[in-house]
Amino acid sequence: MFNDEATIYHIILAAFVMPVLLAILLIWFFISYQRKKQQNEFDRKDALLREQALIIQNQKVVENERSRIASEMHDDLGSGLTTIRYLSDRALKQAKDAEEVEQIKRIAEHSNSLVRNMSEIIWAMNSRFDNAENLVGYLRRYASEFLSDHQIELVFETEDTELATIEVGGEKRRNLFLVFKEVLNNAVKYSGTHHISIHFKTGDQIQIIVSEKDGKGFKTENAMEKGNGLFNCEKRITSIGGHINFIQTGHGTDVTFSAPLTS
Amino acid sequence: MQFYKAILIVSLAVAAWNKNKGHEPFPYFLSFMAMVFILEIPVDYYIQKRDISNYPLKNLFSKLCLFYYLFVFYNINKKKVWSRKLGFTIIMFICVTLIWQFGFQARNTIDIVSYNAGYVLLIPFMLQYLYEVIYRYPYFNVFIDPYLYFIFGILIFYTSSFPILGFINLLITDNPHYIIYFDLLNIGNIFLSLAYFGAAICSTTKPPSTISS
């Protein structure tokens, strides 16, 4: 058996030196790994910021394009349609027989309808109007004109004061307006009411409540048989993540429809 | 029972459980753990009971472990351009060590030649892994990579045991206190069995799509 104390001494020395070397290696590894992790975190946040900036930039581009198209439609098509309406009104005054009058009236009605529809599309497309204040104003104006044509009294209430700060996109505004239009149309057609109140609320969602004050209401099943109006209402409100409810009260039908404010 | 053997039993159980679920940190890991378990516990117990020299068993066992470690490191590098040369080198090493074991190795001594050569061969692979984690591969959570625990366990085991096992034949003397060296080896064995346990546990998590795939 070999018994060299010097060799044993060197072996034992190695037994201490090697773990020290290993410890240095492990410390180097963990420090380098931590640095790499921090760099990765930094790169990830940087990439996220860039992505967000790109999204915002793209949104601005889309909004600018929407406004441009809305403006051009208003300028080019709007003026043309208005001219058609004006000319048809003049032709109506100069019409000689009943059939001619009837045809010119139809032209005038179609052009009026086109002007209204286009106006609604331009309103929905224009990103300048992407807020709740504008939506409320538009609904109020429409309801006021439509119901006054049918001698129905309107009460329009809104609870919130900072509507201008609440963002509502074009698609949402258009769908809410079309549902609102259909609900008023049905109330006028079927309920026989002379008083309608409209309540507009915001919070986590936009909520619009159309209440008949002295009507007989309408059965949704009957309305569905008569046309696709209510079916389209449900489809539109669902497409923007919202809900619609019909509640028969003692004085008519209360229609509540809502849409979330965040997409 | 020595503490590291208890860890081995738990590691085997975890490896078997994960294999049943279709997870394995490295190819043939369960087979390797089964081999380690059988040789370290029942066979070792039988040999001690019969008062037979366990040197041949330990020599064979250390070689089998070494071969598996080399296979694992080959697995890490199998997609590299030089993987075929690596595979050839490993096969040559296996052949040479087996020839040495059965042809030249004295019966009642520890085969420090294969042990030292294997350690020298393993070090570059372990350093390669650590280097590539930091400088080559994109960032990933290395603490769920089974290779990390495997490599750390082997590094600690070999670093702590090399001065003893590498020169064991010189250290064994008439002085009965040489037994302490084998007690010190058990500390390294604990880290090695913890390495197996860490690798077995990590196979339950999705491995990073870099080194381990």
Interface residues (C-beta under 8 A of the other chain):
Chain A: M1 F2 N3 D4 T7 I8 I11 I12 A14 A15 M18 P19 L21 L22 L25 L26 F29 S32 Y33 K36 K37 Q39 N40
Chain B: L127 L130 V133 I134 P138 Y139 V142 F152 L155 I156 T159 S160 F162 P163 I164 F167 N169 L170 L171 I172 T173 D174
